[in-house]
Amino acid sequence: MRVPTFVCHAVSCNIETRDKVTPEQAREALAKAPGLRVVDDVANLRFPQPIEVAGGNLTHVGRIREDFSIANGLNLWLVSDNVRKGPRRTPCRSRRRSSSAETSSGGRRAGGRRGR
């Protein structure tokens, strides 16, 4: 689901991996990814917010947690400046996959159409 805001796009991203990936492992891997900033501090209620992302080039990711509706799922919340990045350049739209993060749907979106 994409949530439009005044200057940013916020995206709720649900992913399914071939192997189990814990939220901690995901945070660690995402922290090393170029173009991303992990903002995920539940204790202090810190997560990506458009007001803090506007004007920047990084995509902020947070609220990383298990998705209990599927076997190896994670939920992520991503926010990026829509003027600088646009909705098609968020990590959820990325075609790159590692062997442990291969999607079960073969990279297809709902309805069977390939994502671009």
Phi, psi and omega in degrees: 000132176258134180246109179285139174230180186302313183233003183222166169248135174245133185231128169270120186242125176249124180237153175235129180253157178294314179254158180296128174235122180280159175303323179296317178296320179296316178302315181297314181293317181293328179296335180269350185284134178293141177086000180243150170229124179275123176233092189213077181237087185299320182301325181253015179053044177255120177208166183302131178227137183307320182300330181270343184265332184307132178090355181255164180262350182273150169266127179265136181233139180196193184049043181280118183207164179293143173257107185280000180276348178223160188301309184237057186253153174227148172250137179228153174240121183239140178224132174217157179291120185288341177281321182276326185246311185083160185292336183279354184251014177282157181302333178296336181270356184296140178269349181284138179221138171271167183297329181272352182243024180292134182283150180283342183268006178068027179079015181264143176276172175305140181090358175082006180273143178287138175288154179249000000 
